[in-house]
Amino acid sequence: MSESKPKIGVLIEADYYEKEIAFYRDRFPAEGADLHFMSRLWGQPSLVFHGHEDKTPFTCEESFEAVDDDALDTFAAILVPAGYVADRLRYTEDIHKLPPAVEFMRRAFARPRIVKGIICHGLWLLAPAPELVRGRKVVVHNNLLGDAKNMGAVYVDQDVVVDGDLVTARTGDCHKVFVEAILKLVRA
């Protein structure tokens, strides 16, 4: 990696896939990345989320809602993990507005320099803004094939798909090859 530590943001919420998040916690810092887990904290200084399988607790102390455009520009990559993180993050109080996490991703997608990584069910987060992946090559969990097609994405039957600044992976179990693809782009 370059002289400066690339900043990697990972969105987090309840029902995350523990193996994937544990791998991120180890692998990205081992590669010299500055890793940040972010969520919607609802005005709290931190929240504890529990994993999907073993109910492992995870404390998050950073809010993506506090990330202004200047701060967003400091990120090399933003990732949406597997599990039900995306479904939980796409909640909005006002049905006439995009959910805050979707708006955050829209801002990230507007910056081609930032790598966007979406794995497994993570594509759910972009359902309210399908234009972000319309015409883009993606892979998703088999359960989301119809969702991806309805969003206008081009489904590719591979474990990991790279389409420019967008990296997608089939399932949470593909987290190792997903991370390698992201690191390759971040290092470029």
Residue frames as a rotation matrix with the C-alpha (Angstrom) as fourth column:
MET 1
0.580 0.814 0.000 0.00
0.814 -0.580 0.000 0.00
0.000 0.000 -1.000 0.00
SER 2
0.325 -0.430 0.842 1.01
0.272 -0.811 -0.518 3.59
0.906 0.397 -0.147 -0.33
GLU 3
-0.711 -0.700 0.072 2.83
0.191 -0.290 -0.938 5.61
0.677 -0.653 0.340 2.33
SER 4
-0.591 0.575 0.566 -0.44
-0.803 -0.487 -0.344 6.81
0.078 -0.658 0.749 3.88
LYS 5
-0.868 0.342 0.361 -2.86
0.156 0.877 -0.454 4.34
-0.472 -0.338 -0.814 5.38
PRO 6
-0.726 0.687 0.027 -5.89
-0.131 -0.176 0.976 3.85
0.675 0.705 0.218 3.14
LYS 7
-0.745 0.546 0.383 -9.08
-0.546 -0.168 -0.821 4.49
-0.384 -0.821 0.423 5.06
ILE 8
-0.772 0.508 -0.383 -11.68
0.093 0.686 0.722 1.71
0.629 0.521 -0.576 4.78
GLY 9
-0.574 0.675 0.464 -15.24
-0.805 -0.361 -0.471 2.21
-0.151 -0.643 0.751 6.01
VAL 10
-0.838 0.380 -0.392 -17.51
0.239 0.901 0.362 -0.74
0.491 0.209 -0.846 6.79
LEU 11
-0.213 0.849 0.483 -21.19
-0.799 -0.436 0.415 -0.22
0.563 -0.298 0.771 7.53
ILE 12
-0.902 -0.104 -0.420 -22.44
0.147 0.839 -0.524 -2.29
0.407 -0.534 -0.741 10.46
GLU 13
-0.120 0.884 0.453 -25.76
-0.922 -0.268 0.280 -3.15
0.369 -0.384 0.846 12.10
ALA 14
-0.086 0.178 0.980 -27.38
-0.685 0.704 -0.188 -6.10
-0.723 -0.688 0.061 13.82
ASP 15
0.733 0.383 0.562 -27.48
-0.023 0.840 -0.543 -9.55
-0.680 0.385 0.625 12.21
TYR 16
0.362 -0.713 -0.601 -24.02
-0.932 -0.271 -0.239 -9.17
0.008 0.647 -0.763 10.68
TYR 17
0.879 -0.160 -0.450 -22.09
0.032 0.960 -0.278 -12.27
0.477 0.230 0.848 9.56
GLU 18
0.880 -0.462 0.110 -19.52
-0.213 -0.178 0.961 -12.79
-0.424 -0.869 -0.255 12.32
LYS 19
0.342 -0.796 0.499 -16.83
0.725 0.561 0.400 -14.57
-0.599 0.225 0.769 10.25
GLU 20
0.361 -0.143 0.922 -16.82
0.788 -0.481 -0.383 -11.78
0.499 0.865 -0.061 7.69
ILE 21
0.852 0.021 0.523 -16.59
-0.171 -0.933 0.315 -8.92
0.495 -0.358 -0.792 10.19
ALA 22
0.766 -0.622 0.159 -13.90
0.011 0.260 0.965 -10.72
-0.642 -0.738 0.207 12.22
PHE 23
0.257 -0.678 0.689 -11.89
0.939 0.344 -0.012 -11.18
-0.229 0.650 0.725 9.01
TYR 24
0.544 -0.014 0.839 -12.18
0.408 -0.870 -0.279 -7.48
0.734 0.494 -0.467 8.19
ARG 25
0.966 -0.128 0.226 -11.03
-0.260 -0.525 0.811 -6.56
0.015 -0.841 -0.540 11.72
ASP 26
0.484 -0.821 0.303 -7.88
0.257 0.465 0.847 -8.63
-0.836 -0.333 0.436 11.24
ARG 27
0.214 -0.416 0.884 -7.08
0.938 0.339 -0.068 -8.41
-0.271 0.844 0.463 7.53
PHE 28
0.725 0.102 0.681 -7.46
0.446 -0.823 -0.351 -4.72
0.525 0.558 -0.643 6.73
PRO 29
0.871 -0.461 0.168 -5.27
-0.454 -0.629 0.631 -3.47
-0.185 -0.626 -0.758 9.63
ALA 30
0.394 -0.753 0.528 -2.72
0.320 0.650 0.689 -6.21
-0.862 -0.103 0.497 8.81
GLU 31
0.197 -0.259 0.945 -2.51
0.979 -0.006 -0.206 -4.66
0.059 0.966 0.252 5.34
GLY 32
-0.762 -0.606 -0.228 -1.93
0.635 -0.769 -0.077 -1.22
-0.128 -0.204 0.971 6.84
ALA 33
-0.314 0.730 0.607 -5.48
0.378 -0.491 0.785 0.09
0.871 0.476 -0.121 6.39
ASP 34
-0.969 0.179 0.171 -7.18
-0.242 -0.551 -0.799 2.52
-0.049 -0.815 0.577 8.75
LEU 35
-0.656 0.719 -0.232 -10.43
0.464 0.625 0.627 0.61
0.596 0.304 -0.744 9.42
HIS 36
-0.867 0.461 0.189 -13.66
-0.479 -0.667 -0.571 2.33
-0.137 -0.586 0.799 10.50
PHE 37
-0.641 0.765 -0.062 -16.93
0.735 0.635 0.237 0.57
0.221 0.107 -0.969 11.34
MET 38
-0.943 0.334 -0.009 -19.85
-0.329 -0.931 -0.156 2.97
-0.061 -0.144 0.988 11.00
SER 39
-0.534 0.845 -0.011 -23.57
0.830 0.527 0.181 2.81
0.158 0.087 -0.983 11.59
ARG 40
-0.083 0.608 0.789 -26.55
-0.100 -0.793 0.601 4.96
0.991 -0.029 0.127 12.37
LEU 41
-0.784 -0.381 -0.490 -26.14
0.412 0.271 -0.870 5.66
0.464 -0.884 -0.056 16.09
TRP 42
0.170 0.985 0.035 -29.47
0.614 -0.133 0.778 7.43
0.771 -0.111 -0.627 16.65
GLY 43
0.474 -0.021 0.880 -27.84
-0.383 -0.905 0.185 10.16
0.792 -0.425 -0.437 18.76
GLN 44
0.985 -0.165 0.052 -26.09
0.036 0.490 0.871 7.66
-0.169 -0.856 0.489 21.03
PRO 45
0.318 -0.938 -0.140 -22.30
-0.868 -0.347 0.356 7.67
-0.382 0.009 -0.924 21.59
SER 46
-0.806 -0.522 -0.279 -22.22
-0.590 0.744 0.313 3.97
0.045 0.417 -0.908 20.68
LEU 47
0.440 0.896 0.063 -24.46
-0.896 0.442 -0.025 1.00
-0.050 -0.045 0.998 20.00
VAL 48
-0.618 -0.552 0.560 -23.93
-0.516 0.822 0.240 -2.72
-0.593 -0.140 -0.793 20.48
PHE 49
0.259 0.630 -0.732 -25.05
-0.954 0.287 -0.091 -4.93
0.153 0.722 0.675 17.61
HIS 50
-0.011 -0.214 0.977 -25.25
-0.459 0.869 0.186 -8.72
-0.888 -0.447 -0.108 17.70
GLY 51
-0.774 -0.436 -0.459 -24.22
-0.605 0.293 0.741 -11.10
-0.189 0.851 -0.490 14.96
HIS 52
0.026 0.834 -0.551 -26.51
-0.935 0.215 0.281 -13.35
0.353 0.508 0.785 12.99
GLU 53
0.165 0.009 -0.986 -25.23
-0.172 0.985 -0.019 -16.79
0.971 0.173 0.164 13.89
ASP 54
-0.274 -0.390 -0.879 -23.54
0.734 0.505 -0.454 -16.73
0.621 -0.770 0.148 17.30
LYS 55
0.769 0.632 0.096 -25.05
0.474 -0.664 0.578 -13.40
0.430 -0.399 -0.810 18.48
THR 56
-0.155 -0.927 -0.341 -21.51
0.987 -0.132 -0.088 -12.08
0.036 -0.350 0.936 19.00
PRO 57
0.720 0.440 -0.537 -21.66
0.507 -0.862 -0.025 -8.49
-0.474 -0.254 -0.843 20.28
PHE 58
-0.253 -0.744 0.618 -20.02
0.936 -0.351 -0.039 -5.70
0.246 0.569 0.785 18.30
THR 59
0.305 0.300 -0.904 -19.73
0.614 -0.787 -0.054 -2.14
-0.728 -0.539 -0.424 19.62
CYS 60
-0.041 -0.240 0.970 -19.86
0.906 -0.418 -0.066 0.65
0.421 0.876 0.235 17.05
GLU 61
0.060 -0.039 -0.997 -18.81
0.717 -0.693 0.070 4.18
-0.694 -0.720 -0.013 18.03
GLU 62
-0.849 -0.369 -0.380 -18.81
0.007 -0.725 0.689 5.92
-0.529 0.582 0.618 14.63
SER 63
0.217 0.974 0.070 -21.76
0.309 0.000 -0.951 7.29
-0.926 0.228 -0.301 12.70
PHE 64
-0.487 -0.315 0.815 -21.81
0.863 -0.028 0.505 7.56
-0.136 0.949 0.286 8.93
GLU 65
0.571 0.772 0.278 -24.28
0.788 -0.611 0.078 10.42
0.229 0.174 -0.958 9.45
ALA 66
0.703 -0.388 -0.596 -21.40
0.154 -0.736 0.659 12.48
-0.694 -0.555 -0.458 10.87
VAL 67
-0.289 -0.841 0.458 -19.32
0.664 0.169 0.729 12.01
-0.690 0.514 0.509 7.69
ASP 68
0.521 0.414 -0.746 -19.48
-0.194 -0.794 -0.576 15.22
-0.831 0.445 -0.334 5.66
ASP 69
0.998 -0.066 -0.005 -18.20
0.008 0.199 -0.980 15.46
0.066 0.978 0.199 2.08
ASP 70
0.333 -0.937 0.105 -14.68
-0.837 -0.345 -0.425 16.44
0.434 0.054 -0.899 3.12
ALA 71
-0.129 -0.341 0.931 -14.47
-0.790 0.603 0.112 13.45
-0.600 -0.721 -0.347 5.48
LEU 72
0.742 0.453 0.494 -15.99
-0.071 0.786 -0.614 11.12
-0.666 0.421 0.616 2.88
ASP 73
0.845 -0.448 -0.292 -13.25
-0.403 -0.174 -0.898 12.14
0.352 0.877 -0.328 0.45
THR 74
-0.026 -0.898 0.440 -10.67
-0.999 0.039 0.021 10.69
-0.036 -0.439 -0.898 2.87
PHE 75
0.319 0.221 0.922 -11.99
-0.360 0.928 -0.098 7.13
-0.877 -0.300 0.375 2.39
ALA 76
-0.703 -0.565 -0.431 -10.42
-0.656 0.281 0.701 4.73
-0.275 0.776 -0.568 -0.09
ALA 77
-0.715 0.498 -0.490 -13.31
0.039 0.728 0.684 2.25
0.698 0.470 -0.540 0.17
ILE 78
-0.415 0.699 0.583 -16.78
-0.887 -0.167 -0.430 1.87
-0.203 -0.695 0.689 1.68
LEU 79
-0.890 0.034 -0.456 -18.15
-0.114 0.949 0.294 -1.64
0.442 0.313 -0.840 2.22
VAL 80
0.069 0.929 0.363 -21.65
-0.990 0.021 0.136 -2.98
0.119 -0.369 0.922 2.78
PRO 81
-0.802 -0.533 0.269 -21.31
-0.578 0.806 -0.126 -6.39
-0.149 -0.256 -0.955 4.47
ALA 82
-0.632 0.515 -0.579 -23.37
0.015 0.755 0.655 -9.58
0.775 0.405 -0.485 4.29
GLY 83
-0.754 0.437 -0.491 -26.14
0.639 0.311 -0.704 -10.67
-0.156 -0.844 -0.514 6.61
TYR 84
0.217 0.951 0.221 -29.08
0.954 -0.255 0.160 -8.40
0.208 0.176 -0.962 7.33
VAL 85
-0.468 -0.502 -0.727 -27.02
0.638 -0.762 0.116 -5.25
-0.612 -0.410 0.677 7.87
ALA 86
-0.981 0.043 0.189 -28.32
0.123 -0.615 0.779 -3.67
0.150 0.787 0.598 4.65
ASP 87
-0.188 0.982 -0.031 -31.95
0.602 0.140 0.786 -4.45
0.776 0.129 -0.618 5.42
ARG 88
0.244 0.246 -0.938 -31.68
0.954 -0.235 0.187 -2.82
-0.175 -0.940 -0.292 8.83
LEU 89
-0.568 -0.586 -0.578 -29.81
0.484 -0.806 0.341 0.21
-0.666 -0.087 0.741 7.48
ARG 90
-0.859 0.245 0.449 -32.39
0.341 -0.380 0.860 0.97
0.381 0.892 0.243 4.79
TYR 91
0.030 0.859 -0.511 -34.96
0.997 -0.062 -0.046 2.07
-0.072 -0.508 -0.858 7.36
THR 92
-0.840 -0.206 0.502 -36.20
0.258 -0.966 0.035 5.64
0.477 0.159 0.864 7.05
GLU 93
-0.634 0.626 -0.455 -38.58
0.434 -0.199 -0.879 7.60
-0.640 -0.754 -0.145 9.22
ASP 94
0.030 0.582 -0.813 -39.80
-0.490 -0.700 -0.519 9.65
-0.871 0.414 0.264 6.25
ILE 95
0.136 0.064 0.989 -40.87
0.543 0.830 -0.129 7.48
-0.829 0.554 0.078 3.32
HIS 96
0.963 0.227 0.146 -40.46
0.250 -0.544 -0.801 10.49
-0.103 0.808 -0.581 1.02
LYS 97
0.500 -0.865 -0.042 -36.71
-0.866 -0.500 0.003 10.65
-0.024 0.035 -0.999 1.71
LEU 98
0.298 -0.514 -0.804 -33.93
-0.190 0.794 -0.578 8.19
0.935 0.325 0.139 1.06
PRO 99
0.917 -0.088 -0.389 -32.78
0.392 0.375 0.840 6.31
0.072 -0.923 0.378 4.15
PRO 100
0.752 -0.653 -0.091 -29.64
-0.564 -0.709 0.424 7.97
-0.341 -0.267 -0.901 5.60
ALA 101
0.012 -0.790 0.613 -27.46
-0.036 0.612 0.790 4.95
-0.999 -0.032 -0.020 4.78
VAL 102
0.365 0.178 0.914 -28.68
0.867 0.293 -0.403 4.97
-0.339 0.939 -0.047 1.17
GLU 103
0.995 -0.019 0.098 -27.95
0.014 -0.946 -0.323 8.68
0.099 0.323 -0.941 0.90
PHE 104
0.416 -0.902 0.120 -24.46
-0.500 -0.116 0.858 8.00
-0.760 -0.417 -0.499 2.31
MET 105
-0.078 -0.428 0.901 -23.89
0.497 0.766 0.407 5.33
-0.864 0.480 0.153 -0.35
ARG 106
0.764 0.376 0.525 -25.22
0.642 -0.358 -0.678 7.65
-0.067 0.855 -0.515 -3.06
ARG 107
0.852 -0.506 -0.134 -22.57
-0.479 -0.857 0.192 10.17
-0.212 -0.099 -0.972 -2.02
ALA 108
0.031 -0.865 0.500 -19.90
-0.242 0.479 0.844 7.44
-0.970 -0.147 -0.194 -2.11
PHE 109
0.198 0.107 0.974 -21.03
0.783 0.581 -0.223 6.30
-0.590 0.807 0.031 -5.58
ALA 110
0.983 0.171 0.063 -20.67
0.177 -0.810 -0.559 9.90
-0.045 0.561 -0.827 -6.80
ARG 111
0.442 -0.897 -0.022 -16.94
-0.821 -0.414 0.394 9.57
-0.363 -0.156 -0.919 -6.08
PRO 112
0.861 -0.074 -0.503 -15.32
-0.277 0.762 -0.586 7.13
0.427 0.643 0.636 -8.55
ARG 113
-0.147 -0.984 0.103 -12.07
-0.613 0.008 -0.790 7.27
0.777 -0.179 -0.604 -6.56
ILE 114
-0.323 0.110 0.940 -13.79
-0.883 0.321 -0.341 5.51
-0.340 -0.941 -0.007 -3.65
VAL 115
-0.817 0.052 -0.574 -14.08
-0.202 0.907 0.370 1.74
0.539 0.419 -0.731 -4.06
LYS 116
-0.015 0.871 0.491 -17.57
-1.000 -0.011 -0.010 0.51
-0.003 -0.492 0.871 -3.23
GLY 117
-0.879 -0.293 -0.375 -17.74
-0.289 0.955 -0.070 -3.06
0.379 0.047 -0.924 -1.94
ILE 118
0.013 0.938 0.347 -21.06
-0.998 0.036 -0.060 -4.90
-0.068 -0.346 0.936 -1.60
ILE 119
-0.883 -0.382 -0.273 -21.25
-0.386 0.922 -0.044 -8.52
0.269 0.067 -0.961 -0.55
CYS 120
-0.843 0.521 -0.134 -24.13
0.537 0.802 -0.259 -11.01
-0.028 -0.291 -0.956 -0.41
HIS 121
0.129 0.991 -0.031 -27.37
0.990 -0.126 0.064 -9.34
0.060 -0.039 -0.997 0.77
GLY 122
-0.450 -0.409 -0.794 -25.66
0.551 -0.827 0.114 -5.94
-0.703 -0.386 0.598 0.90
LEU 123
-0.899 0.110 0.424 -27.29
0.346 -0.414 0.842 -4.95
0.268 0.903 0.334 -2.39
TRP 124
0.048 0.962 -0.269 -30.56
0.974 0.015 0.228 -4.55
0.223 -0.273 -0.936 -0.48
LEU 125
-0.159 -0.151 -0.976 -29.23
0.626 -0.780 0.019 -1.23
-0.764 -0.608 0.219 0.77
LEU 126
-0.890 -0.289 -0.352 -29.27
-0.065 -0.685 0.726 0.18
-0.451 0.669 0.591 -2.76
ALA 127
-0.487 0.766 0.419 -32.83
0.867 0.483 0.124 -0.92
-0.107 0.424 -0.900 -3.59
PRO 128
0.453 0.705 -0.547 -34.18
0.599 -0.694 -0.399 2.63
-0.661 -0.146 -0.736 -2.99
ALA 129
0.382 -0.412 -0.827 -31.55
-0.606 -0.788 0.112 3.98
-0.698 0.458 -0.550 -5.43
PRO 130
0.587 -0.098 0.804 -31.35
0.370 0.916 -0.159 1.35
-0.720 0.390 0.574 -8.20
GLU 131
0.973 -0.228 0.025 -29.70
-0.092 -0.488 -0.868 3.82
0.210 0.843 -0.496 -10.58
LEU 132
0.421 -0.866 0.272 -26.48
-0.820 -0.235 0.522 3.30
-0.388 -0.442 -0.808 -8.62
VAL 133
-0.389 -0.574 0.721 -26.10
-0.227 0.818 0.529 -0.22
-0.893 0.042 -0.448 -10.05
ARG 134
0.714 0.693 0.100 -28.21
-0.038 0.181 -0.983 -0.02
-0.699 0.698 0.156 -13.19
GLY 135
0.901 -0.328 -0.285 -26.13
-0.303 -0.004 -0.953 -1.37
0.312 0.945 -0.103 -16.07
ARG 136
0.002 -0.932 0.363 -23.30
-0.993 -0.044 -0.107 -2.40
0.116 -0.360 -0.926 -13.73
LYS 137
0.065 -0.093 -0.994 -21.95
-0.168 0.980 -0.103 -5.95
0.984 0.173 0.048 -13.49
VAL 138
-0.141 -0.042 0.989 -22.67
-0.984 -0.108 -0.145 -7.51
0.113 -0.993 -0.027 -10.10
VAL 139
-0.394 0.187 -0.900 -22.97
0.146 0.979 0.140 -10.78
0.907 -0.076 -0.413 -8.26
VAL 140
-0.203 0.416 0.886 -25.26
-0.929 -0.367 -0.041 -11.25
0.309 -0.832 0.461 -5.25
HIS 141
-0.724 0.117 0.679 -26.53
-0.315 0.821 -0.477 -14.05
-0.613 -0.559 -0.558 -3.06
ASN 142
-0.925 0.358 0.126 -28.73
0.316 0.542 0.779 -16.39
0.210 0.760 -0.615 -5.09
ASN 143
-0.199 0.899 -0.391 -31.76
0.913 0.025 -0.408 -15.16
-0.357 -0.438 -0.825 -3.10
LEU 144
0.083 0.179 -0.980 -31.23
0.099 -0.980 -0.170 -11.65
-0.992 -0.083 -0.099 -4.49
LEU 145
-0.722 -0.378 0.579 -30.93
0.562 0.168 0.810 -12.53
-0.403 0.910 0.091 -8.17
GLY 146
0.085 0.857 0.508 -34.40
0.967 -0.194 0.166 -11.11
0.241 0.477 -0.845 -8.91
ASP 147
0.668 0.106 -0.737 -33.60
0.455 -0.841 0.292 -7.97
-0.589 -0.531 -0.610 -6.90
ALA 148
-0.339 -0.897 -0.284 -30.40
0.190 -0.360 0.913 -7.36
-0.922 0.256 0.292 -8.86
LYS 149
-0.680 0.135 0.720 -32.19
0.733 0.139 0.666 -7.83
-0.010 0.981 -0.194 -12.19
ASN 150
0.412 0.911 0.039 -35.09
0.904 -0.413 0.108 -5.58
0.114 -0.009 -0.993 -11.11
MET 151
0.478 -0.338 -0.811 -32.54
0.257 -0.829 0.497 -2.90
-0.840 -0.446 -0.309 -10.22
GLY 152
0.972 -0.056 -0.229 -31.19
-0.235 -0.323 -0.917 -3.11
-0.022 0.945 -0.327 -13.77
ALA 153
0.115 -0.971 0.209 -27.87
-0.774 0.045 0.632 -4.62
-0.623 -0.234 -0.746 -12.76
VAL 154
0.406 -0.117 -0.906 -26.14
-0.716 0.576 -0.395 -7.13
0.568 0.809 0.150 -15.02
TYR 155
0.720 -0.075 0.690 -25.77
-0.526 0.590 0.612 -10.39
-0.453 -0.804 0.385 -13.07
VAL 156
0.110 -0.757 -0.644 -22.48
-0.741 0.370 -0.561 -12.26
0.663 0.539 -0.520 -13.50
ASP 157
0.944 0.323 -0.063 -22.25
-0.227 0.776 0.588 -15.81
0.239 -0.541 0.806 -12.11
GLN 158
-0.023 -0.976 -0.215 -18.89
0.194 0.207 -0.959 -15.56
0.981 -0.063 0.185 -10.30
ASP 159
0.174 0.041 -0.984 -17.86
0.967 0.183 0.179 -15.42
0.187 -0.982 -0.008 -6.64
VAL 160
-0.021 -0.231 -0.973 -16.45
0.424 -0.883 0.201 -11.89
-0.906 -0.408 0.117 -7.02
VAL 161
0.341 0.165 0.926 -17.16
0.925 -0.232 -0.299 -9.32
0.165 0.959 -0.232 -9.73
VAL 162
-0.313 -0.470 -0.825 -15.21
0.482 -0.827 0.289 -6.11
-0.818 -0.307 0.486 -10.27
ASP 163
0.295 0.421 0.858 -16.85
0.931 -0.329 -0.159 -3.41
0.216 0.845 -0.489 -12.38
GLY 164
0.147 -0.352 0.924 -14.64
0.115 -0.922 -0.369 -0.33
0.982 0.161 -0.096 -12.19
ASP 165
-0.639 -0.381 0.668 -14.98
-0.513 -0.435 -0.740 1.09
0.573 -0.816 0.083 -8.67
LEU 166
0.306 0.823 0.479 -17.63
-0.951 0.242 0.193 -1.48
0.043 -0.514 0.857 -7.66
VAL 167
-0.773 -0.494 -0.399 -16.70
-0.433 0.870 -0.238 -4.85
0.465 -0.011 -0.885 -6.15
THR 168
0.284 0.885 0.369 -19.46
-0.951 0.210 0.227 -7.36
0.123 -0.416 0.901 -5.39
ALA 169
-0.845 -0.519 -0.126 -19.31
-0.489 0.847 -0.208 -10.86
0.215 -0.114 -0.970 -3.93
ARG 170
-0.348 0.747 -0.566 -21.81
-0.123 0.562 0.818 -13.71
0.929 0.354 -0.104 -3.87
THR 171
0.676 0.583 -0.451 -21.97
0.320 0.319 0.892 -14.63
0.664 -0.748 0.029 -0.16
GLY 172
0.793 -0.355 0.495 -20.43
-0.607 -0.523 0.598 -13.75
0.047 -0.775 -0.630 3.17
ASP 173
0.681 -0.546 0.487 -18.27
0.216 0.786 0.580 -16.84
-0.699 -0.290 0.653 2.78
CYS 174
0.530 -0.492 0.691 -16.59
0.783 -0.030 -0.622 -15.12
0.326 0.870 0.369 -0.18
HIS 175
0.984 -0.031 -0.174 -15.20
0.057 -0.879 0.473 -12.46
-0.168 -0.476 -0.863 2.17
LYS 176
0.227 -0.974 0.011 -11.55
0.314 0.084 0.946 -13.44
-0.922 -0.211 0.325 1.64
VAL 177
-0.373 -0.349 0.859 -11.57
0.914 0.022 0.406 -13.07
-0.161 0.937 0.311 -2.16
PHE 178
0.666 0.661 0.347 -13.78
0.671 -0.733 0.108 -9.99
0.326 0.161 -0.932 -1.78
VAL 179
0.796 -0.424 -0.432 -11.17
0.078 -0.635 0.768 -8.33
-0.600 -0.645 -0.473 0.44
GLU 180
-0.188 -0.919 0.346 -8.36
0.577 0.181 0.796 -9.26
-0.795 0.349 0.497 -1.94
ALA 181
-0.023 0.257 0.966 -10.21
0.964 -0.250 0.090 -7.62
0.264 0.933 -0.242 -4.85
ILE 182
0.923 0.383 0.033 -10.82
0.351 -0.876 0.331 -4.48
0.156 -0.294 -0.943 -2.78
LEU 183
0.495 -0.815 -0.300 -7.19
0.177 -0.243 0.954 -4.31
-0.851 -0.525 0.024 -1.65
LYS 184
-0.245 -0.573 0.782 -6.01
0.893 0.180 0.412 -4.66
-0.377 0.800 0.468 -5.24
LEU 185
0.347 0.458 0.819 -8.10
0.755 -0.654 0.046 -1.62
0.557 0.602 -0.572 -6.25
VAL 186
0.979 0.028 -0.202 -7.12
0.161 -0.711 0.685 0.40
-0.124 -0.703 -0.700 -3.19
ARG 187
0.239 -0.971 -0.019 -3.44
0.413 0.083 0.907 -0.29
-0.879 -0.224 0.421 -3.87
ALA 188
0.165 -0.144 0.976 -3.69
0.986 0.049 -0.160 0.78
-0.025 0.988 0.150 -7.55
